[in-house]
Every structure is written in structure tokens, then in C-alpha cells.
């Protein structure tokens, strides 16, 4: 966890879903979008309509994978999928309330700002609409009333990343937070700090690549003791590569999340590793779990969150992963 509008894309072929034992990024100008996908009234339609609501910042490639997974699940189950997004918490709460008012059959939503979304999620559960959380809100989803959750344990992911950096000799990592108030991003940095006490956080505007680069360049030039950079989204990792070059920094670079460009930089040795939360799986399972709950009363996870990460991508497995990044499913 760039401002450029992305078109909602539907995968043309089924992709294999691997559920591993879970911020994504955001910030910037709000965007709302309502897209119908899935079975609709076509043959094989389930008759269910599911609202799929995120805190996506327009242009963030991370969410393409989430949407691809959700859309494939809608196609596989015959669900009509209504997608909408807004990175501003009050506006995301309105999107959830709109879904309640439109009487959808189920709601899948990110819970990145749980306090701001609590009222609208309660409105859904009071109306008898099942809610599933994904991507953000691991520690809060049950309190808010969501039935299931699919995502990464961000504290565990951060701690594991920090431990790997410590093994590389890092003493002063810089953890780059690109969205103010995101509990998931803060948990990642807290996890890194728990493993490397010298970790320092820095806030950047994740919606502006040039600003991210200049902020990091200035920090790296000012403080030569920084020996590692932890970005919390793939776009920010690419910004950090530029910042390192401009500042003449030799700091090791690792990132959360993955895209095709970041995968190439892992292959080239410019990024040490990526902590992947498998966003395609999050989207796919959020929709599929709601379908199974509506269709058959199923509850996945046994009352606990289903983890889709951390899954590490590094020099040892990058050749296997790169083709999936080209398909925009990893």
C-alpha cells in the first residue's frame, strides 16, 4: 500500500486460487464507481447481488488484482457484482449505506477505518444483510459484525519482514506509510519495529508518485544511517528506487504487495523481497464465501480469519511468480 483511472477488467480465463496461511495502499482524491459484473440474468445466474466496496485510490494497481479475483468469483458463482470505492472513510461509509438501501443480498467490504465504518456496517447487519470483511480490519471485523474475513495478518507480516531484514544486518529501516489513518499500514510498520527497534516511520502522499520520490530522496540524503527501506505498496517501491538513486543511498529495499514492475525489480535485484498478501485470493474468497453463505449457510474459517498471507516473493521463486503478475493475478 498514482492518480490514473483504471478500467474494471474481467479475467478471460479461470485462474488457480491458492489460499495461503493475509492497505494495500491508498490516499488521495476520492472516486466512486458502480460496475455490474458476474452472472446477471444470464443462464446460470444465482439471482444474488453482492456489493463489493473498497477504499481504493484510483490508479493503484493493487486493486486491479482484488477486482479480478472478485469478478472471477462472480462469474464462477453467477453473482451480480456491484463494485464501488472511495479512499475517504466517510464516503466509503456512505457507499456501504447505499448498498444497504438498495437491498443487496450481501456486502463484501474493506475495513481499513473501522470506527468510521461501524455505523454503516451495523445498518447492514440490522437489515439482515451478511457482511464479509477483507484486506483490512483483521482485529476489528468481528466487533463490527462481519461474519468472515479474508486477508493478511499485517502485524505478523511486518514482524516477519523485520526479522528477515535483521538477518540482513539492518539497524535503521525507514517504513513508508502512504495513507494516513490506515490501521493495516500502521500494523505493518509496528511489526517491522518489533523485530528491528531502530525502525523509523515516514508519512508520504501515496497518490502522488513524484511527491513520494522527492520526500524519500530528501530523507535519505539527510540521514545516511538509514540502511533499509520498507515500502507498503508496490508503486511506492518503484518511487523508492528512484529516490535511492537520487540520494546515492545503498539502503536495502523491500516492499509489501506486488505488481509486474516490482516483480521485475525483484528479478533484477533492486528489491530484496515482496511480502505478498495475495489480493486476488482476497477478492475471490470474499465473493465466494458470501455466495456459499447465501446459498448453503456456510461459514468459512470456523469463527477465525482466513489468512491469505504473508506470502514472500524473492529471488528463489520470482521466476514462477512473474507470469502470474503479467496476468494481473499476483
C-alpha positions as CSV (number, residue, x, y, z in Angstrom):
1,X,0.0,0.0,0.0
2,X,-0.6,7.4,-8.5
3,X,-3.7,9.0,-9.8
4,X,-4.9,7.5,-13.0
5,X,-8.2,5.9,-13.6
6,X,-8.3,2.2,-14.2
7,X,-11.0,0.4,-16.1
8,X,-12.6,-2.5,-14.4
9,X,-11.2,-5.6,-16.1
10,X,-12.7,-9.0,-16.3
11,X,-10.4,-12.0,-16.4
12,X,-10.9,-14.1,-19.5
13,X,-9.7,-17.3,-18.1
14,X,-10.0,-19.0,-14.7
15,X,-7.0,-18.7,-12.5
16,X,-6.0,-21.2,-9.9
17,X,-6.7,-19.9,-6.4
18,X,-4.1,-20.8,-3.7
19,X,-5.1,-19.9,-0.2
20,X,-2.0,-19.5,2.0
21,X,-1.9,-19.3,5.7
22,X,-3.5,-12.3,4.7
23,X,-3.8,-1.4,2.6
24,X,-2.8,-2.0,0.4
25,X,-2.3,1.4,-0.4
26,X,-4.4,4.5,-0.7
27,X,-4.9,8.2,-0.1
28,X,-5.7,11.0,-2.5
29,X,-8.8,12.1,-4.4
30,X,-12.0,10.1,-4.0
31,X,-13.6,8.1,-6.8
32,X,-16.8,6.3,-6.9
33,X,-17.7,3.7,-9.4
34,X,-20.5,1.2,-9.6
35,X,-19.9,-1.7,-12.0
36,X,-22.1,-4.7,-12.7
37,X,-20.4,-7.9,-13.3
38,X,-20.9,-11.6,-12.9
39,X,-23.9,-13.7,-13.8
40,X,-26.7,-11.0,-14.0
41,X,-29.7,-12.5,-15.7
42,X,-27.7,-14.8,-17.9
43,X,-28.2,-18.6,-17.9
44,X,-26.7,-20.0,-14.6
45,X,-27.3,-16.8,-12.7
46,X,-27.6,-17.3,-8.9
47,X,-30.0,-14.4,-8.6
48,X,-27.8,-12.9,-5.8
49,X,-26.4,-9.4,-5.9
50,X,-23.3,-8.6,-3.9
51,X,-21.9,-5.2,-3.2
52,X,-18.1,-5.1,-3.2
53,X,-16.8,-1.9,-1.6
54,X,-13.2,-0.9,-1.1
55,X,-11.0,2.1,-0.1
56,X,-9.2,2.0,-3.5
57,X,-7.4,5.1,-4.6
58,X,-7.9,5.4,-8.4
59,X,-4.9,4.1,-10.3
60,X,-3.4,1.9,-7.6
61,X,-2.6,-1.4,-9.4
62,X,-3.1,-3.4,-6.2
63,X,-6.8,-3.1,-6.6
64,X,-6.8,-4.5,-10.1
65,X,-5.9,-7.9,-8.6
66,X,-8.6,-7.7,-5.9
67,X,-11.2,-6.8,-8.6
68,X,-10.0,-9.5,-10.9
69,X,-10.4,-12.1,-8.2
70,X,-13.9,-10.8,-7.2
71,X,-15.0,-10.7,-10.8
72,X,-13.9,-14.2,-11.5
73,X,-15.7,-15.4,-8.4
74,X,-18.9,-13.6,-9.5
75,X,-18.6,-15.3,-12.9
76,X,-18.0,-18.7,-11.4
77,X,-21.0,-18.4,-9.0
78,X,-23.4,-16.5,-11.2
79,X,-23.5,-13.5,-8.9
80,X,-24.2,-9.9,-10.0
81,X,-21.3,-7.9,-8.5
82,X,-21.6,-4.1,-7.8
83,X,-18.2,-2.5,-7.3
84,X,-17.7,0.9,-5.7
85,X,-14.8,2.6,-3.9
86,X,-13.6,5.7,-2.1
87,X,-10.4,6.2,-0.2
88,X,-12.1,8.7,2.2
89,X,-13.6,6.9,5.2
90,X,-16.9,8.9,5.5
91,X,-17.6,8.4,1.8
92,X,-16.9,4.7,2.0
93,X,-19.4,4.5,4.8
94,X,-21.9,6.2,2.5
95,X,-21.2,3.5,-0.1
96,X,-22.0,0.8,2.4
97,X,-25.2,2.5,3.4
98,X,-26.2,2.9,-0.2
99,X,-25.7,-0.8,-0.7
100,X,-28.0,-1.5,2.3
101,X,-30.6,0.9,1.0
102,X,-30.5,-0.9,-2.4
103,X,-31.3,-4.2,-0.6
104,X,-28.3,-6.2,-2.0
105,X,-28.1,-9.8,-0.8
106,X,-24.6,-9.5,0.6
107,X,-21.8,-7.0,1.2
108,X,-18.0,-7.5,1.0
109,X,-16.0,-4.5,2.2
110,X,-12.6,-3.5,3.3
111,X,-12.5,-2.2,6.9
112,X,-9.4,0.0,6.8
113,X,-11.0,2.6,9.0
114,X,-13.3,0.5,11.3
115,X,-14.5,3.3,13.6
116,X,-15.8,5.4,10.6
117,X,-17.5,2.3,9.0
118,X,-19.0,0.8,12.1
119,X,-22.4,2.6,11.8
120,X,-23.0,1.6,8.2
121,X,-21.9,-2.0,8.8
122,X,-24.3,-2.2,11.7
123,X,-27.1,-0.9,9.4
124,X,-26.3,-3.8,7.1
125,X,-26.4,-6.4,9.8
126,X,-29.6,-4.9,11.3
127,X,-31.1,-5.3,7.9
128,X,-30.2,-9.0,7.8
129,X,-27.6,-8.5,5.1
130,X,-24.5,-10.7,5.6
131,X,-21.2,-8.7,5.6
132,X,-17.8,-10.1,4.9
133,X,-14.6,-8.2,5.6
134,X,-11.4,-8.5,3.6
135,X,-8.0,-6.9,3.1
136,X,-8.2,-4.6,6.2
137,X,-9.7,-4.9,9.6
138,X,-8.4,-8.3,10.9
139,X,-8.7,-7.3,14.5
140,X,-12.0,-5.4,14.2
141,X,-14.2,-7.3,11.8
142,X,-15.9,-9.5,14.4
143,X,-16.6,-6.5,16.7
144,X,-18.2,-4.7,13.7
145,X,-20.4,-7.7,13.0
146,X,-18.8,-9.1,9.8
147,X,-19.3,-12.9,9.5
148,X,-16.0,-13.8,7.9
149,X,-12.6,-12.2,7.0
150,X,-10.1,-12.8,4.3
151,X,-6.7,-11.1,4.4
152,X,-3.2,-10.9,5.8
153,X,-2.2,-10.7,9.4
154,X,-0.4,-7.4,8.9
155,X,1.4,-7.5,12.3
156,X,2.7,-10.9,11.6
157,X,3.7,-9.9,8.0
158,X,5.5,-6.8,9.4
159,X,7.3,-8.8,12.1
160,X,8.4,-11.4,9.6
161,X,9.7,-8.8,7.2
162,X,11.6,-7.2,10.0
163,X,13.1,-10.5,11.1
164,X,14.3,-11.0,7.5
165,X,15.8,-7.5,7.4
166,X,17.5,-8.1,10.8
167,X,19.1,-11.2,9.3
168,X,20.5,-9.0,6.6
169,X,22.0,-6.7,9.2
170,X,19.5,-3.8,9.0
171,X,19.6,-1.5,12.0
172,X,17.7,1.6,10.9
173,X,14.8,0.7,8.5
174,X,12.6,3.5,7.1
175,X,9.0,2.4,7.0
176,X,7.0,4.3,4.4
177,X,3.2,4.9,5.2
178,X,1.3,6.2,2.2
179,X,-2.2,6.6,3.7
180,X,-2.9,8.4,6.9
181,X,-5.0,6.5,9.4
182,X,-4.8,3.1,7.8
183,X,-4.7,0.5,10.6
184,X,-3.3,-2.1,8.2
185,X,-0.3,0.1,7.2
186,X,0.4,1.1,10.8
187,X,0.3,-2.6,11.9
188,X,2.9,-3.4,9.2
189,X,5.3,-0.8,10.4
190,X,4.7,-1.8,14.0
191,X,5.6,-5.3,13.1
192,X,8.8,-4.3,11.5
193,X,9.7,-2.2,14.5
194,X,9.1,-5.1,16.8
195,X,11.8,-7.0,15.1
196,X,14.2,-4.1,14.4
197,X,14.0,-1.5,17.2
198,X,15.6,1.2,15.1
199,X,12.7,1.4,12.6
200,X,11.5,4.9,11.8
201,X,8.2,5.7,10.1
202,X,7.7,8.4,7.4
203,X,4.4,9.6,6.0
204,X,4.1,10.2,2.3
205,X,1.3,11.0,-0.2
206,X,0.7,7.7,-1.9
207,X,-1.5,9.4,-4.6
208,X,1.5,11.4,-5.9
209,X,4.5,9.4,-7.1
210,X,6.7,12.5,-7.7
211,X,6.0,13.6,-4.1
212,X,6.8,10.2,-2.7
213,X,10.1,10.2,-4.6
214,X,11.1,13.7,-3.5
215,X,10.2,13.1,0.1
216,X,12.2,9.9,0.3
217,X,15.1,11.4,-1.6
218,X,15.3,14.2,0.9
219,X,15.1,11.9,3.9
220,X,17.8,9.5,2.5
221,X,20.1,12.4,1.7
222,X,19.6,13.9,5.2
223,X,20.1,10.6,7.1
224,X,22.8,8.3,5.8
225,X,22.2,5.9,8.7
226,X,19.1,4.5,7.0
227,X,20.1,1.1,5.8
228,X,16.8,-0.3,4.7
229,X,13.5,1.0,3.2
230,X,10.2,-0.8,3.7
231,X,7.5,0.4,1.3
232,X,3.9,-0.7,2.0
233,X,2.8,-0.8,-1.7
234,X,4.4,-1.7,-5.0
235,X,4.1,1.7,-6.6
236,X,5.9,3.3,-3.7
237,X,8.7,0.7,-4.1
238,X,9.3,1.9,-7.6
239,X,9.3,5.5,-6.3
240,X,11.9,4.4,-3.6
241,X,14.2,3.0,-6.3
242,X,14.3,6.5,-7.9
243,X,14.8,8.1,-4.5
244,X,17.7,5.9,-3.7
245,X,19.4,6.7,-7.0
246,X,19.0,10.4,-6.5
247,X,20.2,10.3,-2.9
248,X,23.1,7.9,-3.6
249,X,21.7,5.5,-0.9
250,X,22.8,1.9,-0.6
251,X,19.8,1.0,1.7
252,X,18.2,-2.4,1.1
253,X,14.7,-2.1,-0.3
254,X,11.8,-4.4,0.5
255,X,8.1,-3.9,-0.3
256,X,4.7,-5.1,0.6
257,X,2.5,-6.1,-2.3
258,X,3.4,-6.8,-5.9
259,X,2.9,-5.7,-9.4
260,X,4.6,-6.6,-12.7
261,X,7.1,-3.8,-12.4
262,X,8.0,-4.6,-8.8
263,X,8.4,-8.3,-9.8
264,X,10.8,-7.3,-12.5
265,X,12.8,-5.3,-10.0
266,X,13.0,-8.3,-7.7
267,X,14.3,-10.3,-10.7
268,X,16.9,-7.5,-11.3
269,X,17.9,-7.4,-7.7
270,X,16.7,-3.9,-6.9
271,X,14.1,-5.1,-4.5
272,X,15.2,-7.8,-2.0
273,X,11.7,-9.3,-1.5
274,X,8.0,-8.6,-1.5
275,X,5.6,-9.5,1.3
276,X,2.5,-10.6,-0.8
277,X,-0.9,-10.7,0.7
278,X,-2.4,-12.3,-2.4
279,X,-5.1,-9.8,-3.2
280,X,-6.6,-11.9,-6.0
281,X,-7.4,-14.5,-3.3
282,X,-9.0,-11.9,-1.1
283,X,-11.4,-10.7,-3.8
284,X,-12.2,-14.2,-4.9
285,X,-12.9,-15.6,-1.4
286,X,-14.8,-12.6,-0.2
287,X,-17.4,-13.1,-3.0
288,X,-17.4,-16.9,-3.0
289,X,-17.9,-17.0,0.8
290,X,-20.9,-14.7,0.6
291,X,-22.4,-16.9,-2.2
292,X,-21.9,-20.0,-0.1
293,X,-23.4,-18.4,2.9
294,X,-26.4,-17.2,1.0
295,X,-26.8,-20.5,-0.9
296,X,-26.0,-23.0,1.7
297,X,-25.5,-21.3,5.1
298,X,-21.8,-21.9,5.1
299,X,-19.3,-20.1,7.4
300,X,-15.7,-20.3,6.3
301,X,-12.9,-20.0,8.9
302,X,-14.5,-21.6,11.9
303,X,-15.0,-18.2,13.5
304,X,-11.5,-17.0,12.7
305,X,-10.0,-15.0,9.9
306,X,-8.8,-16.9,6.8
307,X,-5.2,-15.7,6.1
308,X,-4.1,-15.1,2.6
309,X,-0.6,-14.0,3.6
310,X,2.1,-13.2,4.3
311,X,3.5,-15.0,1.2
312,X,7.0,-14.0,0.3
313,X,8.3,-13.4,-3.2
314,X,12.1,-13.3,-3.6
315,X,14.9,-14.4,-5.9
316,X,14.1,-18.1,-5.2
317,X,10.5,-18.1,-6.5
318,X,10.3,-15.0,-8.7
319,X,10.6,-16.9,-12.0
320,X,7.5,-18.9,-11.0
321,X,5.6,-15.7,-9.9
322,X,6.4,-13.4,-12.8
323,X,3.9,-15.0,-15.3
324,X,1.1,-14.5,-12.8
325,X,2.0,-10.8,-12.4
326,X,1.6,-10.4,-16.1
327,X,-1.9,-11.9,-15.8
328,X,-2.6,-9.4,-13.0
329,X,-3.5,-12.2,-10.6
330,X,-0.3,-11.8,-8.4
